[in-house]
């Protein structure tokens, strides 16, 4: 599941807003790993409908005790960084299950393991 998998065409404004939202989400740090949720591969999809935003994301494990604080952090970061955003809804999903291969190359290097 990745941005645009539904085959819908995005307007330039939607794409710009998604880029702003993704940048804002980089401020949300997973406290256990010390990396942002975007580079960890936890953000699966960002949907923009006018001023409203829906973020589909996961955690590294369904038993993650920090899911509420990370979800709230995502909402807060979008409200703080994205002008004129309306509602922000974060939905946790478990499919596909997260795995370490979803971590960005830059984050892998930060963690000390490259390809």
N, CA, C and O atoms as CSV, one atom per row, in Angstrom:
chain,resi,resn,atom,element,x,y,z
A,1,UNK,N,N,0.854,-1.165,0.000
A,1,UNK,CA,C,0.000,0.000,0.000
A,1,UNK,C,C,0.894,1.219,0.000
A,1,UNK,O,O,1.636,1.445,0.956
A,2,UNK,N,N,0.835,2.002,-1.050
A,2,UNK,CA,C,1.650,3.205,-1.143
A,2,UNK,C,C,0.816,4.312,-1.730
A,2,UNK,O,O,-0.257,4.075,-2.285
A,3,UNK,N,N,1.315,5.527,-1.605
A,3,UNK,CA,C,0.580,6.666,-2.141
A,3,UNK,C,C,0.269,6.431,-3.610
A,3,UNK,O,O,1.152,6.073,-4.389
A,4,UNK,N,N,-0.974,6.631,-3.981
A,4,UNK,CA,C,-1.365,6.535,-5.367
A,4,UNK,C,C,-1.693,5.137,-5.837
A,4,UNK,O,O,-1.961,4.962,-7.026
A,5,UNK,N,N,-1.691,4.134,-4.984
A,5,UNK,CA,C,-1.970,2.778,-5.421
A,5,UNK,C,C,-3.383,2.622,-5.978
A,5,UNK,O,O,-3.635,1.707,-6.763
A,6,UNK,N,N,-4.301,3.491,-5.589
A,6,UNK,CA,C,-5.672,3.371,-6.035
A,6,UNK,C,C,-5.834,3.777,-7.496
A,6,UNK,O,O,-6.916,3.616,-8.061
A,7,UNK,N,N,-4.787,4.296,-8.111
A,7,UNK,CA,C,-4.843,4.651,-9.514
A,7,UNK,C,C,-5.492,5.995,-9.776
A,7,UNK,O,O,-5.738,6.346,-10.930
A,8,UNK,N,N,-5.773,6.749,-8.735
A,8,UNK,CA,C,-6.406,8.038,-8.932
A,8,UNK,C,C,-5.369,9.080,-9.330
A,8,UNK,O,O,-4.212,9.012,-8.914
A,9,UNK,N,N,-5.796,10.041,-10.138
A,9,UNK,CA,C,-4.929,11.121,-10.546
A,9,UNK,C,C,-5.034,12.229,-9.518
A,9,UNK,O,O,-6.130,12.634,-9.132
A,10,UNK,N,N,-3.891,12.711,-9.081
A,10,UNK,CA,C,-3.853,13.763,-8.082
A,10,UNK,C,C,-3.644,15.099,-8.770
A,10,UNK,O,O,-2.879,15.211,-9.727
A,11,UNK,N,N,-4.338,16.109,-8.265
A,11,UNK,CA,C,-4.116,17.449,-8.775
A,11,UNK,C,C,-2.776,17.942,-8.246
A,11,UNK,O,O,-2.275,17.414,-7.253
A,12,UNK,N,N,-2.187,18.948,-8.895
A,12,UNK,CA,C,-0.928,19.505,-8.365
A,12,UNK,C,C,-1.090,20.006,-6.925
A,12,UNK,O,O,-0.163,19.898,-6.123
A,13,UNK,N,N,-2.266,20.552,-6.599
A,13,UNK,CA,C,-2.489,21.031,-5.232
A,13,UNK,C,C,-2.488,19.871,-4.240
A,13,UNK,O,O,-1.917,19.986,-3.156
A,14,UNK,N,N,-3.128,18.748,-4.604
A,14,UNK,CA,C,-3.133,17.581,-3.711
A,14,UNK,C,C,-1.720,17.047,-3.518
A,14,UNK,O,O,-1.325,16.716,-2.400
A,15,UNK,N,N,-0.962,16.963,-4.603
A,15,UNK,CA,C,0.409,16.466,-4.515
A,15,UNK,C,C,1.251,17.386,-3.637
A,15,UNK,O,O,2.052,16.914,-2.830
A,16,UNK,N,N,1.074,18.706,-3.793
A,16,UNK,CA,C,1.802,19.666,-2.968
A,16,UNK,C,C,1.432,19.494,-1.504
A,16,UNK,O,O,2.304,19.482,-0.635
A,17,UNK,N,N,0.132,19.361,-1.230
A,17,UNK,CA,C,-0.319,19.171,0.147
A,17,UNK,C,C,0.247,17.871,0.721
A,17,UNK,O,O,0.674,17.842,1.875
A,18,UNK,N,N,0.256,16.818,-0.057
A,18,UNK,CA,C,0.811,15.547,0.419
A,18,UNK,C,C,2.290,15.700,0.756
A,18,UNK,O,O,2.765,15.153,1.752
A,19,UNK,N,N,3.016,16.444,-0.077
A,19,UNK,CA,C,4.433,16.682,0.208
A,19,UNK,C,C,4.603,17.460,1.512
A,19,UNK,O,O,5.503,17.167,2.299
A,20,UNK,N,N,3.738,18.453,1.743
A,20,UNK,CA,C,3.783,19.224,2.992
A,20,UNK,C,C,3.491,18.319,4.188
A,20,UNK,O,O,4.159,18.397,5.219
A,21,UNK,N,N,2.504,17.477,4.036
A,21,UNK,CA,C,2.112,16.578,5.123
A,21,UNK,C,C,3.229,15.586,5.419
A,21,UNK,O,O,3.554,15.340,6.581
A,22,UNK,N,N,3.808,15.023,4.382
A,22,UNK,CA,C,4.905,14.070,4.560
A,22,UNK,C,C,6.086,14.755,5.266
A,22,UNK,O,O,6.710,14.167,6.150
A,23,UNK,N,N,6.387,15.992,4.871
A,23,UNK,CA,C,7.472,16.736,5.524
A,23,UNK,C,C,7.142,16.963,7.002
A,23,UNK,O,O,8.014,16.833,7.861
A,24,UNK,N,N,5.891,17.301,7.294
A,24,UNK,CA,C,5.482,17.507,8.688
A,24,UNK,C,C,5.628,16.219,9.489
A,24,UNK,O,O,6.052,16.252,10.644
A,25,UNK,N,N,5.282,15.097,8.891
A,25,UNK,CA,C,5.351,13.814,9.589
A,25,UNK,C,C,6.792,13.401,9.894
A,25,UNK,O,O,7.028,12.558,10.760
A,26,UNK,N,N,7.741,13.989,9.191
A,26,UNK,CA,C,9.150,13.692,9.479
A,26,UNK,C,C,9.568,14.243,10.845
A,26,UNK,O,O,10.611,13.863,11.375
A,27,UNK,N,N,8.763,15.129,11.406
A,27,UNK,CA,C,9.041,15.646,12.752
A,27,UNK,C,C,8.598,14.678,13.843
A,27,UNK,O,O,8.921,14.869,15.015
A,28,UNK,N,N,7.861,13.643,13.461
A,28,UNK,CA,C,7.361,12.684,14.454
A,28,UNK,C,C,8.380,11.558,14.579
A,28,UNK,O,O,8.619,10.803,13.637
A,29,UNK,N,N,8.968,11.466,15.758
A,29,UNK,CA,C,10.054,10.516,15.994
A,29,UNK,C,C,9.541,9.318,16.784
A,29,UNK,O,O,8.858,9.476,17.796
A,30,UNK,N,N,9.874,8.126,16.315
A,30,UNK,CA,C,9.601,6.918,17.085
A,30,UNK,C,C,10.610,6.909,18.226
A,30,UNK,O,O,11.810,6.783,17.983
A,31,UNK,N,N,10.143,7.041,19.474
A,31,UNK,CA,C,11.078,7.171,20.587
A,31,UNK,C,C,11.939,5.939,20.839
A,31,UNK,O,O,13.023,6.055,21.411
A,32,UNK,N,N,11.488,4.791,20.433
A,32,UNK,CA,C,12.290,3.580,20.644
A,32,UNK,C,C,13.461,3.484,19.674
A,32,UNK,O,O,14.543,3.024,20.039
A,33,UNK,N,N,13.235,3.927,18.423
A,33,UNK,CA,C,14.285,3.811,17.410
A,33,UNK,C,C,14.975,5.138,17.120
A,33,UNK,O,O,16.052,5.156,16.524
A,34,UNK,N,N,14.367,6.254,17.537
A,34,UNK,CA,C,14.981,7.560,17.339
A,34,UNK,C,C,14.950,8.054,15.902
A,34,UNK,O,O,15.721,8.941,15.537
A,35,UNK,N,N,14.070,7.491,15.082
A,35,UNK,CA,C,13.949,7.891,13.682
A,35,UNK,C,C,12.522,8.342,13.405
A,35,UNK,O,O,11.591,7.964,14.115
A,36,UNK,N,N,12.362,9.152,12.366
A,36,UNK,CA,C,11.018,9.637,12.064
A,36,UNK,C,C,10.163,8.549,11.414
A,36,UNK,O,O,10.668,7.603,10.810
A,37,UNK,N,N,8.855,8.721,11.561
A,37,UNK,CA,C,7.919,7.689,11.122
A,37,UNK,C,C,7.865,7.522,9.608
A,37,UNK,O,O,7.488,6.457,9.119
A,38,UNK,N,N,8.237,8.561,8.856
A,38,UNK,CA,C,8.248,8.445,7.392
A,38,UNK,C,C,9.412,7.555,6.970
A,38,UNK,O,O,9.222,6.603,6.213
A,39,UNK,N,N,10.616,7.858,7.454
A,39,UNK,CA,C,11.784,7.070,7.072
A,39,UNK,C,C,11.729,5.642,7.608
A,39,UNK,O,O,12.347,4.736,7.050
A,40,UNK,N,N,10.985,5.453,8.696
A,40,UNK,CA,C,10.804,4.093,9.204
A,40,UNK,C,C,9.838,3.282,8.342
A,40,UNK,O,O,9.734,2.066,8.504
A,41,UNK,N,N,9.140,3.939,7.439
A,41,UNK,CA,C,8.196,3.230,6.577
A,41,UNK,C,C,6.858,2.969,7.248
A,41,UNK,O,O,6.106,2.092,6.824
A,42,UNK,N,N,6.558,3.732,8.297
A,42,UNK,CA,C,5.301,3.524,9.014
A,42,UNK,C,C,4.120,4.211,8.345
A,42,UNK,O,O,2.974,3.829,8.585
A,43,UNK,N,N,4.370,5.213,7.512
A,43,UNK,CA,C,3.294,5.932,6.825
A,43,UNK,C,C,3.031,5.229,5.504
A,43,UNK,O,O,3.881,5.220,4.613
A,44,UNK,N,N,1.847,4.640,5.384
A,44,UNK,CA,C,1.491,3.885,4.181
A,44,UNK,C,C,0.810,4.743,3.127
A,44,UNK,O,O,1.041,4.548,1.934
A,45,UNK,N,N,-0.021,5.683,3.543
A,45,UNK,CA,C,-0.764,6.463,2.568
A,45,UNK,C,C,-1.197,7.783,3.184
A,45,UNK,O,O,-1.484,7.860,4.378
A,46,UNK,N,N,-1.240,8.818,2.357
A,46,UNK,CA,C,-1.746,10.135,2.745
A,46,UNK,C,C,-2.816,10.490,1.733
A,46,UNK,O,O,-2.566,10.508,0.528
A,47,UNK,N,N,-4.011,10.771,2.232
A,47,UNK,CA,C,-5.123,11.137,1.356
A,47,UNK,C,C,-5.579,12.539,1.709
A,47,UNK,O,O,-5.818,12.860,2.874
A,48,UNK,N,N,-5.696,13.369,0.682
A,48,UNK,CA,C,-6.121,14.755,0.862
A,48,UNK,C,C,-7.464,14.927,0.180
A,48,UNK,O,O,-7.620,14.622,-1.002
A,49,UNK,N,N,-8.426,15.415,0.934
A,49,UNK,CA,C,-9.758,15.698,0.392
A,49,UNK,C,C,-10.092,17.127,0.799
A,49,UNK,O,O,-10.632,17.365,1.880
A,50,UNK,N,N,-9.763,18.087,-0.084
A,50,UNK,CA,C,-9.932,19.491,0.265
A,50,UNK,C,C,-8.997,19.812,1.417
A,50,UNK,O,O,-7.799,19.541,1.335
A,51,UNK,N,N,-9.527,20.387,2.492
A,51,UNK,CA,C,-8.666,20.718,3.635
A,51,UNK,C,C,-8.433,19.545,4.589
A,51,UNK,O,O,-7.626,19.640,5.513
A,52,UNK,N,N,-9.142,18.444,4.362
A,52,UNK,CA,C,-9.095,17.316,5.294
A,52,UNK,C,C,-8.061,16.272,4.869
A,52,UNK,O,O,-7.835,16.038,3.682
A,53,UNK,N,N,-7.448,15.660,5.867
A,53,UNK,CA,C,-6.348,14.726,5.630
A,53,UNK,C,C,-6.631,13.412,6.346
A,53,UNK,O,O,-7.100,13.389,7.485
A,54,UNK,N,N,-6.338,12.335,5.658
A,54,UNK,CA,C,-6.426,10.997,6.244
A,54,UNK,C,C,-5.060,10.335,6.048
A,54,UNK,O,O,-4.547,10.256,4.932
A,55,UNK,N,N,-4.490,9.868,7.144
A,55,UNK,CA,C,-3.181,9.236,7.109
A,55,UNK,C,C,-3.351,7.782,7.527
A,55,UNK,O,O,-3.860,7.492,8.610
A,56,UNK,N,N,-2.922,6.874,6.661
A,56,UNK,CA,C,-2.912,5.449,6.989
A,56,UNK,C,C,-1.492,5.093,7.374
A,56,UNK,O,O,-0.551,5.280,6.602
A,57,UNK,N,N,-1.356,4.580,8.576
A,57,UNK,CA,C,-0.019,4.221,9.031
A,57,UNK,C,C,-0.084,2.990,9.914
A,57,UNK,O,O,-1.161,2.522,10.285
A,58,UNK,N,N,1.071,2.486,10.235
A,58,UNK,CA,C,1.179,1.307,11.072
A,58,UNK,C,C,2.203,1.559,12.153
A,58,UNK,O,O,2.767,2.650,12.243
A,59,UNK,N,N,2.436,0.584,12.949
A,59,UNK,CA,C,3.487,0.599,13.962
A,59,UNK,C,C,4.429,-0.562,13.652
A,59,UNK,O,O,4.110,-1.436,12.845
A,60,UNK,N,N,5.578,-0.560,14.294
A,60,UNK,CA,C,6.523,-1.645,14.043
A,60,UNK,C,C,5.983,-2.980,14.527
A,60,UNK,O,O,6.407,-4.036,14.058
A,61,UNK,N,N,5.037,-2.931,15.476
A,61,UNK,CA,C,4.382,-4.139,15.970
A,61,UNK,C,C,2.990,-3.760,16.479
A,61,UNK,O,O,2.824,-2.677,17.041
A,62,UNK,N,N,1.992,-4.619,16.297
A,62,UNK,CA,C,0.660,-4.307,16.813
A,62,UNK,C,C,0.632,-4.088,18.330
A,62,UNK,O,O,-0.281,-3.442,18.846
A,63,UNK,N,N,1.612,-4.614,19.033
A,63,UNK,CA,C,1.652,-4.461,20.488
A,63,UNK,C,C,2.388,-3.196,20.930
A,63,UNK,O,O,2.650,-3.022,22.120
A,64,UNK,N,N,2.720,-2.325,20.001
A,64,UNK,CA,C,3.479,-1.115,20.329
A,64,UNK,C,C,2.731,-0.293,21.376
A,64,UNK,O,O,1.597,0.121,21.137
A,65,UNK,N,N,3.346,-0.054,22.524
A,65,UNK,CA,C,2.670,0.696,23.580
A,65,UNK,C,C,2.594,2.195,23.288
A,65,UNK,O,O,1.916,2.930,24.005
A,66,UNK,N,N,3.282,2.653,22.244
A,66,UNK,CA,C,3.343,4.079,21.947
A,66,UNK,C,C,2.412,4.501,20.825
A,66,UNK,O,O,2.490,5.636,20.356
A,67,UNK,N,N,1.530,3.609,20.384
A,67,UNK,CA,C,0.707,3.919,19.215
A,67,UNK,C,C,-0.118,5.183,19.418
A,67,UNK,O,O,-0.254,5.971,18.482
A,68,UNK,N,N,-0.670,5.401,20.596
A,68,UNK,CA,C,-1.507,6.587,20.828
A,68,UNK,C,C,-0.671,7.863,20.758
A,68,UNK,O,O,-1.092,8.840,20.139
A,69,UNK,N,N,0.495,7.865,21.376
A,69,UNK,CA,C,1.305,9.080,21.369
A,69,UNK,C,C,1.882,9.363,19.982
A,69,UNK,O,O,1.997,10.525,19.594
A,70,UNK,N,N,2.243,8.333,19.236
A,70,UNK,CA,C,2.760,8.545,17.879
A,70,UNK,C,C,1.643,9.044,16.967
A,70,UNK,O,O,1.869,9.945,16.160
A,71,UNK,N,N,0.449,8.480,17.079
A,71,UNK,CA,C,-0.693,8.932,16.277
A,71,UNK,C,C,-1.029,10.385,16.597
A,71,UNK,O,O,-1.249,11.186,15.689
A,72,UNK,N,N,-1.069,10.727,17.875
A,72,UNK,CA,C,-1.346,12.113,18.272
A,72,UNK,C,C,-0.241,13.043,17.785
A,72,UNK,O,O,-0.514,14.164,17.356
A,73,UNK,N,N,0.990,12.587,17.848
A,73,UNK,CA,C,2.105,13.378,17.352
A,73,UNK,C,C,1.980,13.661,15.866
A,73,UNK,O,O,2.309,14.756,15.410
A,74,UNK,N,N,1.503,12.673,15.103
A,74,UNK,CA,C,1.294,12.860,13.665
A,74,UNK,C,C,0.221,13.916,13.412
A,74,UNK,O,O,0.404,14.807,12.583
A,75,UNK,N,N,-0.886,13.816,14.120
A,75,UNK,CA,C,-1.953,14.816,13.968
A,75,UNK,C,C,-1.443,16.206,14.323
A,75,UNK,O,O,-1.664,17.165,13.584
A,76,UNK,N,N,-0.766,16.307,15.450
A,76,UNK,CA,C,-0.256,17.604,15.903
A,76,UNK,C,C,0.737,18.201,14.913
A,76,UNK,O,O,0.692,19.400,14.638
A,77,UNK,N,N,1.640,17.372,14.373
A,77,UNK,CA,C,2.649,17.865,13.430
A,77,UNK,C,C,2.002,18.412,12.168
A,77,UNK,O,O,2.426,19.448,11.656
A,78,UNK,N,N,0.980,17.727,11.659
A,78,UNK,CA,C,0.305,18.206,10.452
A,78,UNK,C,C,-0.413,19.530,10.737
A,78,UNK,O,O,-0.317,20.475,9.954
A,79,UNK,N,N,-1.124,19.589,11.854
A,79,UNK,CA,C,-1.807,20.844,12.205
A,79,UNK,C,C,-0.812,21.988,12.374
A,79,UNK,O,O,-1.105,23.122,11.996
A,80,UNK,N,N,0.343,21.705,12.930
A,80,UNK,CA,C,1.336,22.749,13.188
A,80,UNK,C,C,2.008,23.244,11.903
A,80,UNK,O,O,2.206,24.446,11.728
A,81,UNK,N,N,2.358,22.314,11.006
A,81,UNK,CA,C,3.181,22.656,9.844
A,81,UNK,C,C,2.414,22.948,8.557
A,81,UNK,O,O,2.960,23.582,7.654
A,82,UNK,N,N,1.181,22.508,8.451
A,82,UNK,CA,C,0.463,22.652,7.179
A,82,UNK,C,C,-0.613,23.721,7.328
A,82,UNK,O,O,-1.585,23.526,8.059
A,83,UNK,N,N,-0.446,24.838,6.646
A,83,UNK,CA,C,-1.412,25.925,6.770
A,83,UNK,C,C,-2.793,25.514,6.265
A,83,UNK,O,O,-2.927,24.796,5.274
A,84,UNK,N,N,-3.782,25.975,6.953
A,84,UNK,CA,C,-5.186,25.809,6.537
A,84,UNK,C,C,-5.656,24.356,6.469
A,84,UNK,O,O,-6.646,24.066,5.797
A,85,UNK,N,N,-4.973,23.446,7.146
A,85,UNK,CA,C,-5.445,22.069,7.150
A,85,UNK,C,C,-6.726,22.002,7.980
A,85,UNK,O,O,-6.870,22.716,8.972
A,86,UNK,N,N,-7.635,21.155,7.571
A,86,UNK,CA,C,-8.878,20.963,8.317
A,86,UNK,C,C,-8.699,19.844,9.316
A,86,UNK,O,O,-7.845,19.915,10.200
A,87,UNK,N,N,-9.501,18.816,9.172
A,87,UNK,CA,C,-9.377,17.680,10.080
A,87,UNK,C,C,-8.207,16.798,9.644
A,87,UNK,O,O,-7.881,16.698,8.462
A,88,UNK,N,N,-7.596,16.173,10.628
A,88,UNK,CA,C,-6.516,15.217,10.378
A,88,UNK,C,C,-6.907,13.944,11.100
A,88,UNK,O,O,-7.075,13.925,12.319
A,89,UNK,N,N,-7.049,12.878,10.323
A,89,UNK,CA,C,-7.439,11.591,10.906
A,89,UNK,C,C,-6.338,10.573,10.625
A,89,UNK,O,O,-5.994,10.305,9.474
A,90,UNK,N,N,-5.797,10.015,11.700
A,90,UNK,CA,C,-4.782,8.974,11.580
A,90,UNK,C,C,-5.454,7.640,11.832
A,90,UNK,O,O,-6.093,7.437,12.865
A,91,UNK,N,N,-5.304,6.733,10.880
A,91,UNK,CA,C,-5.855,5.382,11.030
A,91,UNK,C,C,-4.711,4.380,11.054
A,91,UNK,O,O,-3.870,4.347,10.156
A,92,UNK,N,N,-4.700,3.572,12.092
A,92,UNK,CA,C,-3.702,2.514,12.171
A,92,UNK,C,C,-4.200,1.293,11.423
A,92,UNK,O,O,-5.337,0.853,11.598
A,93,UNK,N,N,-3.331,0.758,10.590
A,93,UNK,CA,C,-3.643,-0.451,9.828
A,93,UNK,C,C,-2.531,-1.464,10.071
A,93,UNK,O,O,-1.413,-1.103,10.439
A,94,UNK,N,N,-2.851,-2.713,9.864
A,94,UNK,CA,C,-1.872,-3.768,10.130
A,94,UNK,C,C,-1.533,-4.579,8.894
A,94,UNK,O,O,-0.737,-5.515,8.961
A,95,UNK,N,N,-2.129,-4.228,7.769
A,95,UNK,CA,C,-1.837,-4.900,6.506
A,95,UNK,C,C,-1.387,-3.864,5.495
A,95,UNK,O,O,-2.082,-2.866,5.304
A,96,UNK,N,N,-0.286,-4.056,4.860
A,96,UNK,CA,C,0.644,-5.150,5.088
A,96,UNK,C,C,1.389,-4.941,6.401
A,96,UNK,O,O,1.576,-3.807,6.842
A,97,UNK,N,N,1.808,-6.026,7.018
A,97,UNK,CA,C,2.565,-5.870,8.251
A,97,UNK,C,C,3.892,-5.161,7.981
A,97,UNK,O,O,4.545,-5.392,6.964
A,98,UNK,N,N,4.268,-4.300,8.910
A,98,UNK,CA,C,5.535,-3.593,8.782
A,98,UNK,C,C,6.689,-4.583,8.904
A,98,UNK,O,O,6.612,-5.562,9.646
A,99,UNK,N,N,7.758,-4.307,8.163
A,99,UNK,CA,C,8.981,-5.084,8.325
A,99,UNK,C,C,10.170,-4.162,8.088
A,99,UNK,O,O,10.008,-3.110,7.468
A,100,UNK,N,N,11.337,-4.519,8.554
A,100,UNK,CA,C,12.503,-3.636,8.452
A,100,UNK,C,C,12.889,-3.245,7.030
A,100,UNK,O,O,13.593,-2.253,6.840
A,101,UNK,N,N,12.448,-3.993,6.037
A,101,UNK,CA,C,12.764,-3.635,4.650
A,101,UNK,C,C,12.032,-2.359,4.213
A,101,UNK,O,O,12.347,-1.799,3.162
A,102,UNK,N,N,11.070,-1.900,5.001
A,102,UNK,CA,C,10.328,-0.680,4.684
A,102,UNK,C,C,11.081,0.579,5.108
A,102,UNK,O,O,10.675,1.688,4.761
A,103,UNK,N,N,12.156,0.421,5.841
A,103,UNK,CA,C,12.953,1.559,6.307
A,103,UNK,C,C,13.718,2.143,5.121
A,103,UNK,O,O,14.266,1.406,4.302
A,104,UNK,N,N,13.750,3.474,5.039
A,104,UNK,CA,C,14.468,4.135,3.944
A,104,UNK,C,C,15.960,3.835,4.039
A,104,UNK,O,O,16.467,3.474,5.102
A,105,UNK,N,N,16.651,3.989,2.919
A,105,UNK,CA,C,18.091,3.727,2.886
A,105,UNK,C,C,18.829,4.648,3.856
A,105,UNK,O,O,19.741,4.207,4.556
A,106,UNK,N,N,18.445,5.915,3.901
A,106,UNK,CA,C,19.106,6.865,4.801
A,106,UNK,C,C,18.933,6.439,6.257
A,106,UNK,O,O,19.874,6.519,7.047
A,107,UNK,N,N,17.743,5.991,6.607
A,107,UNK,CA,C,17.491,5.556,7.980
A,107,UNK,C,C,18.246,4.266,8.294
A,107,UNK,O,O,18.716,4.072,9.416
A,108,UNK,N,N,18.360,3.395,7.308
A,108,UNK,CA,C,19.136,2.152,7.519
A,108,UNK,C,C,20.577,2.483,7.855
A,108,UNK,O,O,21.184,1.866,8.731
A,109,UNK,N,N,21.116,3.466,7.147
A,109,UNK,CA,C,22.494,3.869,7.404
A,109,UNK,C,C,22.618,4.478,8.802
A,109,UNK,O,O,23.612,4.248,9.489
A,110,UNK,N,N,21.615,5.255,9.227
A,110,UNK,CA,C,21.623,5.816,10.579
A,110,UNK,C,C,21.616,4.713,11.626
A,110,UNK,O,O,22.249,4.835,12.674
A,111,UNK,N,N,20.896,3.640,11.335
A,111,UNK,CA,C,20.810,2.523,12.268
A,111,UNK,C,C,22.030,1.612,12.211
A,111,UNK,O,O,22.202,0.720,13.042
A,112,UNK,N,N,22.883,1.861,11.195
A,112,UNK,CA,C,24.117,1.087,11.099
A,112,UNK,C,C,24.029,-0.156,10.260
A,112,UNK,O,O,24.920,-1.004,10.305
A,113,UNK,N,N,22.940,-0.280,9.474
A,113,UNK,CA,C,22.916,-1.412,8.555
A,113,UNK,C,C,22.488,-0.936,7.176
A,113,UNK,O,O,21.404,-0.384,6.987
A,114,UNK,N,N,23.370,-1.169,6.231
A,114,UNK,CA,C,23.120,-0.818,4.839
A,114,UNK,C,C,22.806,-2.060,4.049
A,114,UNK,O,O,22.733,-3.160,4.598
A,115,UNK,N,N,22.622,-1.884,2.769
A,115,UNK,CA,C,22.329,-3.045,1.902
A,115,UNK,C,C,23.579,-3.764,1.512
A,115,UNK,O,O,23.520,-4.759,0.790
